[in-house]
């Protein structure tokens, strides 16, 4: 989720104080409020369960390195009475009327539900692709609340949102706990970026469906996407005879941060009929490897995808001249996921691509297997010359 890691780094801790009361034993909550039904099929980081007149939302291990942490929220219809024994500190009244989003993936899912006008604040406005939301920002209808040390809590108070939607990189940002604790605003952690399957990520639209009381629409969007993705995956599998090897990423100085084999992009490459070079690795975070070690394995790559922010081959050469000698560089099999990018760097691949991963899947399969989809025009990817 590449909405500028620095922009989102601060968002990690903003919630823990506000929701410390939410990290109660899930077993206890089930005993107090029974009759739940899980509405999630593939996502592993959240569940939605129906009670009598309310919905229970559980976020599971919501940041990197988290273990046995369940954050519980009760979604209650506006105007309804709270069930006896329910802690009001854990309650979010729905439908949400005003929200602050700390990631562009959140924006995309809200937009897909037709609720973009409820977005009153964002973090890192320059990294947003949505033309309509960018227009609202320019009109002053949506505020940029900043991030990290620049988080503008006075502005957040002025906006007075129903909740702040954020995600956490780790639990190291203790210094920001106090800032949000003082605000008394509900915050929900979103762990979609930690899902390891493209469809698992897409299923997070159901969380927003619950927040906006648009469960049927969210289910419909996800079901359609699920069928589209599975149909493409099956077609690809039946119509290819080889699996080209794929290199991903770009080194930073002498370190190459490798996506592990259990990452969503590795799964995407596999589903598209490719063989990711590090498919047999497993990690909960990107793996820092020395450039030279990566280079040796990259000599076997047929294609090179997701090459940072690169737009021309010379930018790769500028990183390290040795990269010019890679066979995939020489053959010109270089493709980047930055075809739909704003002048400020807002990338729709990380925005609406999270809702509709089948579009990414078809692009990658078309790159790895030319002609598989006839004259398919790439949607998110572009060839690097």
C-alpha positions as CSV (number, residue, x, y, z in Angstrom):
1,X,0.0,0.0,0.0
2,X,2.1,2.6,-1.0
3,X,0.5,5.7,0.1
4,X,3.8,7.1,1.2
5,X,5.0,5.0,4.1
6,X,6.0,8.1,6.0
7,X,2.6,9.6,5.6
8,X,1.1,6.6,7.2
9,X,3.7,5.7,9.8
10,X,2.1,8.1,12.3
11,X,-1.3,6.6,11.9
12,X,-0.2,3.4,13.7
13,X,-0.6,4.6,17.2
14,X,-3.3,7.1,16.9
15,X,-5.8,4.5,18.0
16,X,-4.5,2.4,20.8
17,X,-5.4,4.7,23.6
18,X,-8.8,5.4,22.2
19,X,-9.5,1.8,21.7
20,X,-7.7,0.3,24.6
21,X,-11.0,-0.5,26.1
22,X,-11.9,-2.4,22.9
23,X,-9.2,-5.0,23.3
24,X,-11.3,-7.0,25.6
25,X,-11.6,-10.8,25.6
26,X,-13.5,-11.8,22.5
27,X,-14.9,-14.8,24.3
28,X,-16.4,-12.6,26.9
29,X,-18.1,-10.4,24.4
30,X,-19.6,-13.4,22.7
31,X,-21.0,-14.5,26.0
32,X,-22.6,-11.1,26.6
33,X,-24.0,-10.7,23.1
34,X,-24.7,-14.0,21.4
35,X,-26.2,-15.0,18.0
36,X,-23.4,-13.9,15.7
37,X,-22.9,-14.9,12.1
38,X,-19.5,-14.4,10.4
39,X,-19.9,-12.7,7.0
40,X,-16.3,-12.9,5.7
41,X,-15.1,-15.6,3.3
42,X,-11.4,-14.9,2.5
43,X,-10.1,-12.0,4.6
44,X,-8.1,-13.1,7.6
45,X,-7.7,-9.8,9.5
46,X,-11.3,-8.9,10.3
47,X,-14.7,-10.4,10.9
48,X,-18.2,-9.0,10.8
49,X,-20.9,-10.6,13.0
50,X,-24.5,-9.7,13.4
51,X,-26.1,-9.4,16.8
52,X,-29.6,-8.3,17.8
53,X,-29.8,-4.7,16.5
54,X,-26.1,-4.1,16.1
55,X,-23.0,-5.5,14.3
56,X,-19.7,-6.6,15.9
57,X,-16.6,-5.7,13.9
58,X,-13.4,-7.4,15.0
59,X,-10.0,-6.4,13.6
60,X,-7.4,-9.1,14.0
61,X,-3.7,-8.3,14.6
62,X,-4.0,-4.9,12.9
63,X,-0.3,-4.0,12.5
64,X,2.9,-5.7,11.6
65,X,4.2,-7.9,14.4
66,X,0.9,-7.9,16.3
67,X,0.0,-11.2,18.0
68,X,-3.2,-12.2,19.7
69,X,-4.6,-8.6,19.4
70,X,-8.3,-8.3,18.6
71,X,-9.9,-4.9,18.5
72,X,-13.7,-5.0,19.0
73,X,-16.1,-2.4,17.8
74,X,-19.9,-2.3,18.0
75,X,-21.7,-0.7,15.1
76,X,-25.1,0.6,16.2
77,X,-27.7,2.3,14.1
78,X,-28.1,6.0,14.8
79,X,-30.9,6.7,17.2
80,X,-31.0,3.2,18.6
81,X,-30.6,2.4,22.3
82,X,-27.4,0.6,23.3
83,X,-27.8,-2.9,24.5
84,X,-27.5,-3.3,28.3
85,X,-23.9,-3.9,29.2
86,X,-22.3,-2.5,26.0
87,X,-19.4,0.0,26.6
88,X,-20.2,3.2,24.7
89,X,-16.5,3.8,24.2
90,X,-16.5,0.9,21.8
91,X,-19.6,2.0,19.9
92,X,-19.6,3.5,16.4
93,X,-22.9,4.9,15.3
94,X,-23.8,4.1,11.7
95,X,-24.2,5.0,8.9
96,X,-21.0,7.1,9.1
97,X,-21.6,10.7,8.1
98,X,-18.1,12.1,8.4
99,X,-14.7,10.2,8.2
100,X,-11.0,11.0,8.0
101,X,-9.0,8.5,5.8
102,X,-5.3,7.9,6.4
103,X,-4.8,5.7,3.2
104,X,-5.9,5.8,-0.4
105,X,-7.2,2.3,-0.3
106,X,-9.8,3.4,2.2
107,X,-10.8,6.2,-0.1
108,X,-11.3,3.8,-3.0
109,X,-13.6,1.5,-1.1
110,X,-15.7,4.4,0.2
111,X,-15.9,5.8,-3.4
112,X,-17.0,2.4,-4.7
113,X,-19.9,2.6,-2.3
114,X,-20.9,6.0,-3.5
115,X,-20.0,7.7,-0.2
116,X,-17.0,9.8,-1.2
117,X,-18.7,13.0,0.0
118,X,-18.4,11.7,3.6
119,X,-14.7,12.0,3.4
120,X,-13.8,15.2,5.4
121,X,-10.1,14.7,6.0
122,X,-7.2,12.8,4.5
123,X,-3.5,12.3,5.1
124,X,-1.2,13.1,2.2
125,X,-3.6,14.8,-0.2
126,X,-0.9,14.9,-2.9
127,X,-1.0,11.1,-3.2
128,X,-4.7,10.8,-4.0
129,X,-5.7,9.7,-7.5
130,X,-9.5,10.3,-7.3
131,X,-10.2,13.4,-9.4
132,X,-13.5,14.2,-7.6
133,X,-11.9,14.0,-4.2
134,X,-8.9,16.0,-5.3
135,X,-11.4,18.6,-6.5
136,X,-13.1,18.7,-3.1
137,X,-9.7,19.2,-1.5
138,X,-9.0,22.2,-3.8
139,X,-12.4,23.6,-2.9
140,X,-11.6,23.4,0.8
141,X,-14.3,20.7,1.4
142,X,-11.7,18.1,2.5
143,X,-8.8,18.9,4.8
144,X,-5.3,17.4,4.9
145,X,-4.7,16.5,8.6
146,X,-1.0,15.7,8.1
147,X,1.0,12.9,9.6
148,X,3.6,12.0,12.2
149,X,4.9,15.1,14.0
150,X,2.9,17.2,11.6
151,X,-0.5,15.6,12.6
152,X,-2.9,18.6,13.0
153,X,-5.0,17.6,16.0
154,X,-6.7,21.0,16.1
155,X,-7.8,20.5,12.6
156,X,-9.1,17.0,13.4
157,X,-11.1,18.5,16.3
158,X,-12.5,21.1,14.0
159,X,-13.6,18.4,11.5
160,X,-15.1,16.4,14.3
161,X,-15.4,13.2,12.3
162,X,-17.4,10.1,13.4
163,X,-14.2,8.2,13.1
164,X,-10.7,8.1,11.8
165,X,-9.8,5.2,9.5
166,X,-6.1,4.4,9.7
167,X,-3.6,1.5,9.6
168,X,-0.5,0.8,11.6
169,X,3.0,0.0,10.4
170,X,4.2,-1.2,13.8
171,X,3.8,-0.5,17.5
172,X,6.9,1.7,17.8
173,X,5.1,5.1,17.6
174,X,4.2,5.4,21.3
175,X,4.8,9.1,21.2
176,X,1.6,9.7,19.2
177,X,-0.7,7.9,21.6
178,X,-1.3,11.0,23.7
179,X,-2.2,13.1,20.8
180,X,-5.3,11.1,19.8
181,X,-6.2,10.2,23.4
182,X,-6.8,13.9,24.0
183,X,-9.2,14.1,21.1
184,X,-11.8,11.6,22.2
185,X,-12.5,10.6,18.6
186,X,-13.3,7.0,17.5
187,X,-10.5,5.4,15.4
188,X,-10.6,2.1,13.5
189,X,-7.5,0.3,12.4
190,X,-7.7,-1.1,8.9
191,X,-5.3,-4.0,8.2
192,X,-6.1,-4.6,4.5
193,X,-2.5,-4.1,3.5
194,X,-1.5,-7.1,5.6
195,X,-3.7,-9.5,3.7
196,X,-1.7,-11.9,1.6
197,X,-4.3,-12.5,-1.1
198,X,-5.7,-10.0,-3.6
199,X,-9.3,-11.1,-3.0
200,X,-8.7,-11.0,0.8
201,X,-7.8,-7.3,0.4
202,X,-10.8,-6.6,-1.8
203,X,-13.1,-8.1,0.7
204,X,-12.4,-5.2,3.1
205,X,-15.1,-3.3,1.2
206,X,-17.4,-5.3,3.5
207,X,-16.1,-3.4,6.5
208,X,-17.1,-0.1,4.8
209,X,-20.4,-1.6,3.8
210,X,-21.1,-2.2,7.5
211,X,-20.0,1.3,8.4
212,X,-22.3,2.9,5.8
213,X,-25.1,0.4,6.2
214,X,-24.6,-0.7,2.7
215,X,-23.9,-4.3,3.3
216,X,-25.8,-5.6,0.3
217,X,-24.0,-3.2,-2.1
218,X,-20.6,-4.1,-0.6
219,X,-21.4,-7.8,-0.9
220,X,-22.5,-7.4,-4.5
221,X,-19.3,-5.5,-5.4
222,X,-17.1,-8.1,-3.8
223,X,-19.0,-11.1,-5.2
224,X,-18.7,-9.7,-8.7
225,X,-15.0,-9.1,-8.2
226,X,-14.5,-12.6,-6.8
227,X,-16.2,-14.2,-9.8
228,X,-14.2,-12.0,-12.3
229,X,-10.9,-12.8,-10.6
230,X,-11.5,-16.5,-10.3
231,X,-12.7,-16.7,-14.0
232,X,-9.6,-15.0,-15.2
233,X,-7.3,-17.1,-13.0
234,X,-8.9,-20.3,-14.4
235,X,-8.7,-19.1,-18.0
236,X,-5.0,-18.2,-17.5
237,X,-4.2,-21.6,-16.0
238,X,-5.8,-23.5,-18.8
239,X,-4.2,-21.5,-21.7
240,X,-0.5,-21.2,-20.8
241,X,2.3,-23.7,-21.3
242,X,5.1,-22.0,-19.5
243,X,5.7,-19.8,-16.4
244,X,8.1,-16.9,-17.0
245,X,10.3,-15.9,-14.1
246,X,9.5,-12.5,-12.5
247,X,11.6,-9.9,-10.7
248,X,9.9,-7.2,-8.6
249,X,11.0,-3.9,-7.1
250,X,14.0,-1.7,-7.2
251,X,17.0,-1.4,-4.9
252,X,17.5,1.6,-2.6
253,X,21.2,2.3,-2.4
254,X,22.7,-1.2,-1.8
255,X,19.6,-2.8,-0.3
256,X,16.7,-4.5,-2.2
257,X,13.5,-4.8,-0.2
258,X,12.0,-8.1,-1.5
259,X,8.4,-8.9,-1.2
260,X,8.2,-12.4,0.4
261,X,6.6,-15.4,-1.3
262,X,3.5,-15.2,0.9
263,X,2.8,-11.6,-0.1
264,X,-0.3,-10.5,-2.2
265,X,1.9,-9.5,-5.2
266,X,3.6,-12.9,-5.2
267,X,0.1,-14.5,-5.2
268,X,-0.9,-12.2,-8.1
269,X,2.2,-13.2,-10.2
270,X,1.4,-16.9,-9.6
271,X,-2.3,-16.4,-10.5
272,X,-1.1,-14.6,-13.7
273,X,0.9,-17.6,-14.8
274,X,4.3,-16.4,-13.7
275,X,7.0,-17.7,-11.3
276,X,8.1,-15.1,-8.7
277,X,11.8,-15.4,-8.0
278,X,11.3,-15.5,-4.2
279,X,8.1,-17.6,-4.3
280,X,9.4,-20.0,-1.6
281,X,10.1,-17.4,1.0
282,X,7.8,-16.4,3.9
283,X,7.8,-13.3,6.0
284,X,5.3,-10.8,7.5
285,X,7.4,-7.8,6.2
286,X,9.6,-7.0,3.2
287,X,12.9,-8.7,3.3
288,X,16.0,-6.5,3.0
289,X,18.6,-8.3,0.8
290,X,22.0,-7.1,-0.5
291,X,21.9,-5.8,-4.1
292,X,24.5,-8.3,-5.2
293,X,22.6,-11.3,-3.8
294,X,19.5,-10.2,-5.6
295,X,21.4,-9.5,-8.8
296,X,22.6,-13.0,-9.1
297,X,19.1,-14.5,-8.9
298,X,17.7,-11.7,-11.1
299,X,20.0,-12.9,-13.9
300,X,17.3,-15.7,-14.4
301,X,14.4,-13.3,-14.6
302,X,12.4,-13.1,-17.8
303,X,10.4,-10.0,-16.8
304,X,10.8,-7.1,-14.3
305,X,7.7,-5.6,-12.9
306,X,6.7,-2.9,-10.3
307,X,10.0,-1.0,-10.7
308,X,9.5,1.8,-8.1
309,X,8.5,5.1,-9.7
310,X,10.6,4.5,-12.8
311,X,9.3,5.9,-16.1
312,X,12.3,5.4,-18.4
313,X,15.1,2.9,-18.5
314,X,17.7,5.5,-17.8
315,X,16.3,5.9,-14.3
316,X,17.1,2.2,-13.6
317,X,20.7,2.7,-14.9
318,X,21.0,5.7,-12.5
319,X,20.4,3.4,-9.6
320,X,23.2,1.0,-10.5
321,X,24.9,0.5,-13.8
322,X,25.1,-3.3,-13.2
323,X,21.3,-3.5,-13.6
324,X,21.8,-2.8,-17.3
325,X,23.3,-6.2,-17.7
326,X,20.2,-8.1,-16.5
327,X,18.8,-10.1,-19.4
328,X,15.3,-8.8,-18.7
329,X,16.7,-5.2,-19.0
330,X,18.4,-6.0,-22.2
331,X,15.3,-7.7,-23.7
332,X,13.1,-4.7,-22.7
333,X,10.8,-6.8,-20.6
334,X,10.3,-3.9,-18.2
335,X,6.8,-2.9,-17.0
336,X,5.8,-0.6,-14.3
337,X,2.5,-0.2,-12.5
338,X,2.4,3.6,-12.9
339,X,0.3,4.1,-16.0
340,X,-2.5,5.8,-14.0
341,X,-0.6,8.4,-12.0
342,X,-1.3,12.0,-11.2
343,X,1.4,14.7,-11.5
344,X,1.8,14.6,-7.7
345,X,2.3,10.9,-7.6
346,X,-1.2,9.6,-6.8
347,X,-1.4,6.1,-8.2
348,X,-4.7,4.4,-9.0
349,X,-3.0,1.0,-8.8
350,X,-2.9,1.4,-5.1
351,X,-6.3,3.1,-5.0
352,X,-9.1,1.5,-7.1
353,X,-6.8,-1.5,-7.8
354,X,-7.4,-2.6,-4.3
355,X,-11.1,-2.9,-5.1
356,X,-10.8,-4.5,-8.5
357,X,-7.7,-6.7,-8.5
358,X,-8.8,-8.6,-11.5
359,X,-7.8,-5.6,-13.6
360,X,-4.2,-6.0,-12.2
361,X,-4.3,-9.7,-12.8
362,X,-5.3,-9.3,-16.4
363,X,-2.5,-6.8,-17.0
364,X,0.2,-9.0,-15.5
365,X,-1.0,-12.0,-17.4
366,X,-1.1,-10.0,-20.6
367,X,2.5,-8.9,-20.0
368,X,3.8,-12.4,-19.2
369,X,1.8,-14.1,-21.9
370,X,1.5,-11.8,-24.9
371,X,-1.6,-12.5,-27.0
372,X,-3.4,-14.4,-24.2
373,X,-6.1,-11.8,-24.2
374,X,-5.8,-10.7,-27.8
375,X,-5.1,-7.0,-28.2
376,X,-5.7,-6.2,-24.5
377,X,-4.6,-2.7,-23.6
378,X,-2.8,-2.4,-20.3
379,X,-4.8,-0.6,-17.7
380,X,-2.4,-0.1,-14.8
381,X,0.9,-1.1,-16.3
382,X,3.1,0.6,-19.0
383,X,6.1,-0.6,-20.8
384,X,9.4,1.1,-19.8
385,X,11.5,2.2,-22.7
